Amino acid sequence: MTPYQSDDFDDESWLAQEGLEPLGDEHFMRQALQLARTASEQDEVPVGAIVVLGNKIIAGAYNQREQLADPTAHAEMIAITQAASHLNSWRLLDCTLYVTLEPCPMCAGAILQSRIPRVVFGAVDPKAGAVVSLYQILSDSRLNHRCETLGNVLAPECGRVLTEFFDRKRKLGKK
């Protein structure tokens, strides 16, 4: 169970009981940003991702390539795996993935394979982005699945976390 999962708390029920509106994209992106900050504190490239079903976060992760010595340990990949385990299904139908950086080709492929219908991302990635920047994998009509995407949600904050991380690395003379 991730720090964001709880079988005892249902966001939708609580919101209705309190007479509040459903949680929006910015709310969930802020949760992903918290995970990105955790990654930065652990000397990982600061990208955070969460998977939401309804108004409930069912998975949350951050990059762990250094910790796990695994090139596939991107935030999206880990969050997708957690969500599939939580739902006991590889099909993440009705879920939304929130990620602080535009997914790369590997992650875009996993998004399609897991049938996630909606992806919300923060900063664009001009060097490796596979949603709008370099490729448009998630909307490619030649593939058997496509998903709705929304970019630039809290992009300045998402970009700032990355910029500060790499500025710090450069000052230390590290890659």
C-alpha positions as a Markdown table, in Angstrom:
| # | Residue | x | y | z |
|---|---|---|---|---|
| 1 | Met | 0.0 | 0.0 | 0.0 |
| 2 | Thr | 1.4 | 3.4 | -0.9 |
| 3 | Pro | 1.4 | 6.3 | 1.5 |
| 4 | Tyr | -1.6 | 7.6 | -0.5 |
| 5 | Gln | -3.8 | 4.6 | -0.3 |
| 6 | Ser | -6.3 | 4.1 | 2.4 |
| 7 | Asp | -9.2 | 1.7 | 2.5 |
| 8 | Asp | -10.7 | 3.7 | 5.3 |
| 9 | Phe | -11.0 | 7.0 | 3.5 |
| 10 | Asp | -13.0 | 7.7 | 0.4 |
| 11 | Asp | -12.4 | 11.2 | -1.0 |
| 12 | Glu | -15.7 | 11.3 | -2.9 |
| 13 | Ser | -17.9 | 10.4 | 0.1 |
| 14 | Trp | -16.1 | 12.9 | 2.3 |
| 15 | Leu | -16.4 | 15.7 | -0.3 |
| 16 | Ala | -20.1 | 15.0 | -0.7 |
| 17 | Gln | -20.6 | 14.9 | 3.1 |
| 18 | Glu | -18.8 | 18.2 | 3.5 |
| 19 | Gly | -20.7 | 19.8 | 0.5 |
| 20 | Leu | -17.5 | 20.3 | -1.5 |
| 21 | Glu | -16.8 | 20.0 | -5.2 |
| 22 | Pro | -14.9 | 17.0 | -6.5 |
| 23 | Leu | -11.1 | 17.3 | -6.5 |
| 24 | Gly | -9.6 | 18.8 | -9.7 |
| 25 | Asp | -6.5 | 18.3 | -11.8 |
| 26 | Glu | -4.5 | 20.9 | -9.9 |
| 27 | His | -5.2 | 19.1 | -6.6 |
| 28 | Phe | -3.9 | 15.8 | -7.9 |
| 29 | Met | -0.9 | 17.4 | -9.6 |
| 30 | Arg | 0.1 | 18.9 | -6.3 |
| 31 | Gln | 0.1 | 15.4 | -4.9 |
| 32 | Ala | 2.4 | 14.3 | -7.7 |
| 33 | Leu | 4.6 | 17.3 | -7.1 |
| 34 | Gln | 5.0 | 16.2 | -3.4 |
| 35 | Leu | 6.3 | 12.9 | -4.7 |
| 36 | Ala | 8.7 | 14.7 | -7.1 |
| 37 | Arg | 10.1 | 16.6 | -4.2 |
| 38 | Thr | 10.6 | 13.4 | -2.3 |
| 39 | Ala | 12.6 | 12.0 | -5.4 |
| 40 | Ser | 14.8 | 15.1 | -5.3 |
| 41 | Glu | 15.5 | 14.7 | -1.6 |
| 42 | Gln | 16.6 | 11.2 | -2.5 |
| 43 | Asp | 18.9 | 12.4 | -5.3 |
| 44 | Glu | 16.6 | 11.0 | -8.0 |
| 45 | Val | 15.4 | 13.0 | -11.0 |
| 46 | Pro | 12.3 | 14.7 | -9.5 |
| 47 | Val | 9.3 | 13.3 | -11.3 |
| 48 | Gly | 6.3 | 12.2 | -9.4 |
| 49 | Ala | 3.2 | 10.3 | -10.6 |
| 50 | Ile | -0.1 | 9.2 | -9.1 |
| 51 | Val | -3.0 | 7.1 | -10.4 |
| 52 | Val | -6.5 | 8.3 | -9.5 |
| 53 | Leu | -9.7 | 6.3 | -9.8 |
| 54 | Gly | -12.8 | 8.5 | -9.2 |
| 55 | Asn | -11.5 | 10.9 | -6.6 |
| 56 | Lys | -9.3 | 8.3 | -4.8 |
| 57 | Ile | -5.5 | 8.0 | -5.2 |
| 58 | Ile | -4.8 | 4.3 | -5.7 |
| 59 | Ala | -1.1 | 4.6 | -6.5 |
| 60 | Gly | 1.8 | 7.0 | -6.1 |
| 61 | Ala | 5.4 | 6.9 | -7.0 |
| 62 | Tyr | 8.5 | 8.8 | -7.9 |
| 63 | Asn | 11.6 | 8.1 | -10.0 |
| 64 | Gln | 13.8 | 5.4 | -8.5 |
| 65 | Arg | 16.3 | 4.6 | -11.2 |
| 66 | Glu | 19.3 | 5.3 | -9.0 |
| 67 | Gln | 18.0 | 3.5 | -5.9 |
| 68 | Leu | 16.9 | 0.4 | -7.8 |
| 69 | Ala | 19.6 | 0.6 | -10.5 |
| 70 | Asp | 16.8 | 0.0 | -13.0 |
| 71 | Pro | 16.5 | 2.1 | -16.1 |
| 72 | Thr | 12.7 | 1.4 | -16.2 |
| 73 | Ala | 12.0 | 2.7 | -12.7 |
| 74 | His | 10.3 | 5.9 | -13.9 |
| 75 | Ala | 7.6 | 7.3 | -11.7 |
| 76 | Glu | 4.9 | 6.4 | -14.2 |
| 77 | Met | 6.0 | 2.8 | -14.6 |
| 78 | Ile | 6.0 | 2.2 | -10.8 |
| 79 | Ala | 2.7 | 4.0 | -10.3 |
| 80 | Ile | 1.1 | 1.9 | -13.1 |
| 81 | Thr | 2.4 | -1.3 | -11.6 |
| 82 | Gln | 1.1 | -0.3 | -8.1 |
| 83 | Ala | -2.3 | 0.6 | -9.6 |
| 84 | Ala | -2.6 | -2.7 | -11.5 |
| 85 | Ser | -1.8 | -4.5 | -8.3 |
| 86 | His | -4.3 | -2.5 | -6.3 |
| 87 | Leu | -7.1 | -3.2 | -8.9 |
| 88 | Asn | -5.8 | -6.8 | -9.6 |
| 89 | Ser | -6.0 | -6.0 | -13.3 |
| 90 | Trp | -3.7 | -4.8 | -16.0 |
| 91 | Arg | -6.5 | -2.8 | -17.4 |
| 92 | Leu | -6.6 | 0.6 | -15.6 |
| 93 | Leu | -9.9 | 1.6 | -17.1 |
| 94 | Asp | -11.5 | 4.7 | -15.6 |
| 95 | Cys | -8.2 | 5.8 | -14.1 |
| 96 | Thr | -6.3 | 9.1 | -14.6 |
| 97 | Leu | -2.5 | 9.3 | -14.5 |
| 98 | Tyr | -1.0 | 12.5 | -13.1 |
| 99 | Val | 2.7 | 13.0 | -13.8 |
| 100 | Thr | 4.8 | 16.1 | -13.2 |
| 101 | Leu | 6.8 | 15.7 | -16.5 |
| 102 | Glu | 5.6 | 14.7 | -20.0 |
| 103 | Pro | 6.0 | 10.9 | -20.3 |
| 104 | Cys | 8.8 | 9.4 | -22.4 |
| 105 | Pro | 8.3 | 6.8 | -25.1 |
| 106 | Met | 8.7 | 3.9 | -22.7 |
| 107 | Cys | 6.1 | 5.3 | -20.2 |
| 108 | Ala | 3.8 | 6.3 | -23.1 |
| 109 | Gly | 3.9 | 2.7 | -24.2 |
| 110 | Ala | 3.0 | 1.4 | -20.7 |
| 111 | Ile | 0.2 | 3.9 | -20.5 |
| 112 | Leu | -1.3 | 2.6 | -23.7 |
| 113 | Gln | -0.8 | -1.1 | -22.7 |
| 114 | Ser | -2.5 | -0.4 | -19.4 |
| 115 | Arg | -5.5 | 1.2 | -21.2 |
| 116 | Ile | -5.3 | 4.4 | -19.0 |
| 117 | Pro | -7.9 | 6.7 | -20.7 |
| 118 | Arg | -6.6 | 10.0 | -19.4 |
| 119 | Val | -3.2 | 11.5 | -18.7 |
| 120 | Val | -2.5 | 14.8 | -17.1 |
| 121 | Phe | 1.1 | 16.1 | -17.1 |
| 122 | Gly | 2.9 | 19.2 | -15.8 |
| 123 | Ala | 6.0 | 20.3 | -17.6 |
| 124 | Val | 6.7 | 19.4 | -21.2 |
| 125 | Asp | 9.9 | 17.5 | -22.0 |
| 126 | Pro | 11.5 | 18.8 | -25.2 |
| 127 | Lys | 14.3 | 16.2 | -25.0 |
| 128 | Ala | 12.3 | 13.0 | -24.4 |
| 129 | Gly | 8.5 | 13.9 | -24.4 |
| 130 | Ala | 6.3 | 11.4 | -26.2 |
| 131 | Val | 2.9 | 13.1 | -25.7 |
| 132 | Val | 3.3 | 16.5 | -27.5 |
| 133 | Ser | 7.0 | 17.3 | -27.7 |
| 134 | Leu | 8.9 | 14.8 | -29.8 |
| 135 | Tyr | 6.2 | 12.2 | -30.4 |
| 136 | Gln | 2.5 | 12.0 | -30.0 |
| 137 | Ile | 2.3 | 8.3 | -29.0 |
| 138 | Leu | -0.8 | 8.7 | -26.9 |
| 139 | Ser | -2.9 | 10.1 | -29.7 |
| 140 | Asp | -1.4 | 8.1 | -32.6 |
| 141 | Ser | -4.4 | 6.7 | -34.6 |
| 142 | Arg | -2.3 | 3.8 | -35.9 |
| 143 | Leu | -2.3 | 2.3 | -32.4 |
| 144 | Asn | -5.2 | 0.3 | -30.9 |
| 145 | His | -5.6 | 2.6 | -27.9 |
| 146 | Arg | -5.5 | 6.3 | -27.5 |
| 147 | Cys | -6.0 | 8.5 | -24.4 |
| 148 | Glu | -7.1 | 12.0 | -23.6 |
| 149 | Thr | -4.3 | 14.2 | -22.5 |
| 150 | Leu | -4.0 | 17.5 | -20.7 |
| 151 | Gly | -0.6 | 19.2 | -20.4 |
| 152 | Asn | 0.9 | 22.2 | -18.7 |
| 153 | Val | -1.1 | 21.7 | -15.4 |
| 154 | Leu | 1.0 | 23.5 | -12.8 |
| 155 | Ala | 3.8 | 23.5 | -15.4 |
| 156 | Pro | 5.8 | 26.3 | -13.7 |
| 157 | Glu | 6.0 | 24.5 | -10.4 |
| 158 | Cys | 6.7 | 21.2 | -12.1 |
| 159 | Gly | 9.5 | 22.7 | -14.2 |
| 160 | Arg | 10.9 | 24.6 | -11.2 |
| 161 | Val | 11.5 | 21.3 | -9.3 |
| 162 | Leu | 13.4 | 19.9 | -12.2 |
| 163 | Thr | 15.4 | 23.1 | -12.9 |
| 164 | Glu | 16.4 | 23.4 | -9.2 |
| 165 | Phe | 17.5 | 19.8 | -9.1 |
| 166 | Phe | 19.7 | 20.0 | -12.2 |
| 167 | Asp | 21.1 | 23.4 | -11.2 |
| 168 | Arg | 22.2 | 21.8 | -7.9 |
| 169 | Lys | 23.7 | 18.9 | -9.8 |
| 170 | Arg | 25.7 | 21.2 | -12.1 |
| 171 | Lys | 27.0 | 23.1 | -9.1 |
| 172 | Leu | 28.3 | 19.9 | -7.6 |
| 173 | Gly | 29.8 | 18.9 | -11.0 |
| 174 | Lys | 27.6 | 15.8 | -11.3 |
| 175 | Lys | 25.6 | 14.5 | -14.3 |
